[in-house]
Amino acid sequence: MKFNLKKYWVGGLLLILAATVSSGCKKYLDEKNKSNFVKSTYFASSNQAQTFVNGLYNVMYFFQNGDAYGESPFITLELFAGHATSLGQSVNNGNVIHQRTDAVNPGFETVWYNCYKGIANANLAIENIPAISPMDDGLKKKLIGEAYFFRAFFYYHLVRLYGDVPLIVKSQSVNSPDLYPSRTPVADVYKQIIADLQAAEASGMPNTDATGRVSLGAVKTLLASVYLTTAGFPLKQTENYAKAASEIQPVLGWYSLFTDYAYLHDNAHKNQQELIFQINYLVGTQTNAIPQLTIPFNLLVGAYGDHLGAMIPTNQFVASYEAGDLRTQERQFYFSSYPQYGNPSNIIQFGEHALYKYFHVESAAQSGNSDENWTLLRLPEAQLIYAEASNEVNGPTADAYAAVNAIRARAKLAPLSNLTKDTFRQAIWTERYHELAYENKAYFDMQRTHMAYLPQSNTFADPTASQTEQNVTFKAQYYLWPIPQREISTNSKLTQNPGW
Amino acid sequence: MAWPQLRKFILAMKLTAFIILAALTHVSAKSYSQIVTLHQKNTTVEKVLRSIEKQTGYHFMYDKQDVSKAGAINIEVANVSIENALDQCFKDQPLTYKIFDQTIVVKKKDEPVASQIAVAPIKITGTVSDAKGPLPGVTVRVKGSNVGVQTDVNGKYTINAPDANGTLIFTFIGYTTKEVPIGGKSQIDVVLAEEPKALSEVVVVGYGTAKKVDLTGSVGSVGAKQLQERPQTNLEQELSGKIAGVNVSSNSGAPGGATKIRIRGYSSINTNTDPLYVVDGVVWTEGGNAINPNDIETIDVLKDASSTAIYGTRGANGVILVTTKRGKKGGTISYDAYVAVNHMFKEIPVLNSKEFMQVEDISYANIKKYDPTGWAAGDYTDRNPVTQRTALIGKLFDQNLNPLYDVDWQKATTRTSVSQNHNVSFTGGAENVNYGLFLNYADDEGIILNSYLKRYNVRLTVDNQIKPWVKVGATLNYNYQDGRNQDQGTGGNNIPRMLIEMVPFIPVRYPDGTYGKRTDYPNLEGGDNPVAQANEIQSLTRNRIFSGNGYLNLNLLPGLEFRSVLGVTTSANYNPASQSGLVGGPVAGQSYSSASIEEFNRTFWQWQNYFTYNKTFNKVHNVNFVVGAERQNYQQLRLKGSTGTLSDDFYQYYNLSAGIVPNKPESDYDAWQMQSFFGRLNYNYNEKYLLTLTGREDGSSRFGTNKKYGFFPSAAFAWRASQEDFLKDNKTISDLKFRLSYGLTGNSEIGEYRSLANINTVGYAFGGNSAVGTTQTSIGNEDLQWEKTAEYDLGFSLGLFNNRLNIEADAYLKKTKALLLNAPLPETSGFQTVYKNIGKLQNKGLEFTINATPIKTQDFTWNTTFNISFLKNKILQLGASNDDIFLAPTFLSQFNLMRVGLPAGSFYGYKVLGTWGTAEATEAAKYGLLPGDLKIQDTNGDGKVSAADKVVLGKSIPDGYGTFSNNFRYKNVDLGVDLQFNYGNQIMNLTRHSGQDRTGQANSYATVLNAWTPTNQNTSIAEDRPAYVRYQTEIYSTKVESGNFIRGRAVTLGYTFNDNILKKLKLSRLRVYAQAQNLFLITKYTGYDPEVSTYNSSSNFTQGIQFYDYPKPRTFLLGVNVSL
């Protein structure tokens, strides 16, 4: 009796075991990720398309990411132009300034990787959004247009900084044939950039956008910049001057200059009037270290935890502005003293000029959490593109004078007049340096013009034959950044840029 | 191991060995007479017995208590039989003896029955046996009287009980005592059950147990007693040094420590290399700190693949099996406690106020050398220290610019702390039920102000043999830990860093009570004084872990058992944190205050069902077969709320809505599942040839869609040579066994969702409003599958001189292939890495353990244990092109190198040759440097120093490590000396970057007083100059130091009270002890302690990588063990 009972048990248990084994074997081992999507199930709705395109904007944050030493792409780009010192502890910044950096400098990889990350996501959006159904056609077109803009935007940075770069326009998987790509000639990369921007132009965006999304104004300004650049070194497609001028002309009417330079870096005027395209920050979403990277080293200017002094204009550069230029007055573009934080009766004298342009009064006074925007494109650049490009086509026209003189008028400077094509070109270049100072334009200007601005003499010269304010002669190899060493080690098909 | 425990252990082993033999072969009590000669005067029984042992090879077993009662012995015999000699010896002593085979049991003489008042005497006969057969030598006593006899070799006894209503008590070493009422019966047969104590010679092997002698794999065991020798609040720290091949690093002096265990090296690069913890058969997911070491009965560590293969995929890093204490029949109350005093072991020399100012002055003056252009332009005029100090007269300096303060921050921020640990246990039981209740309170106070870890633990165990064929049991455990960390945020200006880098002329507090801040003096970088941080920043850990584990055992048929175990662990762990407005910024202000609470809710369950079949065929073929299946399931939900700018510090983290700048709430989810089938066959032929075959099929959710399952087989063979006829009677070799095993194990510990192309959320802002975006964050790899480690193990164990000298040695070779490597991808793909099965890694090593008892007399015993492990690790293959991989941390540059042909975790950087001398100015100028700058090796001689000049500077993995412990016992006093050693690894002392490479903006090590000057050129410390002007810092050879050390880990002095005192106190055990931990450290390392890492969780190879660690204390403790 008892024995039988046990037999029953054995059978029963075996059944239980068998049931455990076979019941939903496969399903049980599915990965259950409830907090994030996976690629294979994404792009199912209009909302997901919108959210994914929002994600492309986020990639731009890398330009301002910095560490406690004062290294950040927006600073590296200025140190390459030679008009800033870095009174901080960063050894890498020192190496860039003194032109002894190498392909291992992590800053080169940061920019390379993040641009390709933006491109990979743009590729995915461009491939997948068209098939989403149901979805409003207008929205679909606009979102894809934004993705095209970003693909162009990131390639434009890559091609200028690294020269021939792999051109990848398909989203990648571990089995992709171009997972290990070789370099594509600069001309072909620009073809893709122009095609992408033209596609974005046709996507039905509004002329301007006060929320900070890509607008037609941003697309056209970027495309005009691309035309202007391709007209210079290394491609010298001079026929593109005309394209640049006609591309940018309508944009000039869509924006208006601020009446106060303080609006360039306050919270109230983000994405407005002269601001064409910005990287948007917001406390609680994303903050940045722009002010604490740019205020003087270890002087208590503002509520910041660090005062890094990583990008300080040279005295020579600040002195190169014309007499009476409003921009060099205290607390316009620059400042040289400020009340000590927590002890405002003590006015700290910097002994140097720091960038008031990037000083964020709100966070300096309160939390030290800066959410000032970073400006990528603003009206004066558009005006100067127009002036420069049209001058190359027709010489200085009234419209060209009007464009540059608007900028000068705001700076309380006399209008330009009676210039030759050559002297007008030089005046525009100078204006670019002075108005767009430290806005990551100068190094790209050197690349396309092969000219360096010499503040001491207010002239332009071959950089490789003149000295910077740091007493360094620009090496020809510095026209391009090195391909990051890490990338060369990983992909044997890549070659290094000359000199690196 | 303390002496009484060891003795019992040896006794139990001997007895068991004999019993097995007797049971198997039914040897009769026929003794082999041997001839003995004894000439002894006024000697002890023990000495006589030892003399007989020596002459005959017979072994004696006796109860120490009985023998100690014997008086002095005078014996004078020559060439007599052993019986004759013993008769003579014991004739006037209260002792008697019995000979079984070659073992002689010496016992107290039974009191003559006549001395008892016979009320209604009854003669009782019977047989005492255990599961395997009759038990000889069992003491049968009448309760409440002195009447007692022993069972003969066939387990039979006859006793005259004074009272037919009395009770018989059956006692035998290693068995549970049994009481049987006589009830008028004249025949009482009794079956004794082996005591759980017998575990000490049985080891837990995963889904079952095995006799140690039957092991075919490499398993190390530690018992409760041994664990408690060096009490710690952390189980892992207690395990340290106990088992060869198990490397435990206590990498921080913080309460609870940051402990890292590596078993037999490092078998993976990117997947977790922590061993698997299994507590009472159920996988433990809450870490070693959540287990009360005092609750542990034994720890068995499965080291080789043959042992771990039953855990398949999770076995590659070794398995730590913890068996906790359970209830016992009889009823015991125990109290174990200690109080410890901890104090700062070592201070590192730093600059005092005067020295700091002197360095600052020299630095300032040197600007004109290092930046003549800027100096001439007056760029630095405002930074003149004299100007700065003058402005602070009255606050930091007196009228003569002398400092007002000179703070020793290492002293100011540390304390002598007091820790305590109390354990109370109640165990008891009746015939078929037993229970245990175990309570623990531990308060471990750290030496940095306000740091602590408290633990409250309650365990309840119940076991019930409901029917002869059904047994059930359960364990419920509740654990609450409450801790405050004071070393969070490595890399930032955290407390350990500020112990060194806080400037001495700034006070802890000013006379008005406000904290001194580093920014109170211009040119210094931000950072609060460490005392302020210790007071104003709270980072708390509150872990509440509730676990339950129930089992059902069914004896289905003779030899066939079914076991089902369900274990569930839930935890609600939350970490509140807050920072007041008094710290965080250059001045006090609410905008620097913040608060957050992060909570982790976890559920883990494991359900296993398996059959065990035991059978002996033809008396020589012993078979043990296990087959089963199990499922595991883990889920975690994380939730975090945080805010900045509290409206008032009062709120701390208790009212997050009092924050003015709230952050987005966060949550995420993590889950994995496993499903497994396993089987194991143990076969032994006549206890001589042993074979184990194991297989496990594991399925894990973590892998690619088509690669979920992996099969992990192993095989092992052992030969007990000492069982062979030619060794059986050997007088020298008492035990000899050879083992050979091979097995394949897996590793799936890569975390979740690694095979997927994940699309994660990111944030952006449009029009001043927060928006959500998504980006693809991983490229995905649907072919991702198991990492596989193949391991060969060859070992032997040898017991000599009646096991007074035991040697165990193992050699292993572990090769891991299809590494779950986070392999570099070209970044042109948009991704930096992908988890791929690529690469090979090898570990090989040797392990030796020697246990010996060089001296053993009645009053004095010396036991010694020495273990040493040698390890060689080598990377055989990496990603697609074998290019170097660097793991975290990255500091100054990537330096934690993985390179084919080198051991994993090599340090990579520049070699510093010294400083450029005045005479070398021209040479230095070629590198853009000046005399006084560091001279760095231009390895490739290309005239510039670039990344191509980096060389391998060291490695983090030691060549060898081990323990040498000695225990001495003189009468009631015991002394233990426990030494730990480690050699062959290097320390990456990153603190030299900020503490030595640069000066001026924070305090520096006193070593900078040896900086280059025109008159002190023979140095490798660059000339002083402000870091903001120009300095050199990189991963330099000057940051790499030897990691060799010898540590006086513990010295213990104990006193065990005599039985007669115990009787008066009505106690069964009383021991008091004093112990010094971390008593001394012999090392050339200049930091606090070479057993260190401040990057424990950044990657697998971070041992010895240090950027300001929590100093390790020296601890003195007083402890007591009481039982009644």
Interface residues (C-beta under 8 A of the other chain):
Chain A: K6 W9 V10 L13 I16 L17 T20 V21 C25 K26 Y28 L29 D30 E31 K32 N33 K34 S35 N36 F37 V38 K39 S40 Y42 Q48 T51 F52 V53 N54 G55 L56 Y57 N58 V59 L87 G88 Q89 V91 G94 H98 R100 D102 A103 V104 P106 E109 W112 Y113 Y116 K117 G118 I119 A120 N121 N123 L124 V165 P166 I168 S171 Q172 S173 V174 S176 L179 Y180 P181 A210 T211 G212 R213 K270 N271 N280 Y281 L282 V283 G284 T285 Q286 F297 N298 L299 L300 A303 Y304 G305 D306 H307 G309 N315 Y341 G342 N343 Q349 F350 G351 E352 Q366 S367 G368 N369 D371 N471 P484 Q485 R486 E487 S489 T490 N491 S492 L494
Chain B: T373 A377 G378 D379 Y380 T381 D382 R383 W469 T519 P522 N523 L524 E525 G526 L554 L556 L557 L560 F562 S564 G584 G585 P586 V587 A588 G589 S591 Y592 W607 N609 F611 G628 A629 R631 G644 T645 V661 P662 N663 K664 S667 D668 Y669 A671 W672 Q673 M674 Q675 F677 G699 S700 S701 R702 K708 E752 Y753 S755 L756 A757 N758 I759 N760 T761 V762 G763 Y764 A765 F766 G767 G768 N769 S770 A771 V772 G773 T774 T775 Q776 I779 G780 N781 D783 P824 L825 P826 E827 T828 S829 G830 F831 Q832 V834 K836 G879 S881 D883 D884 T890 L892 S893 G928 K944 S946 A947 R998 Q1001 A1027 Y1028 R1030 Y1031 Q1032 T1033 E1034
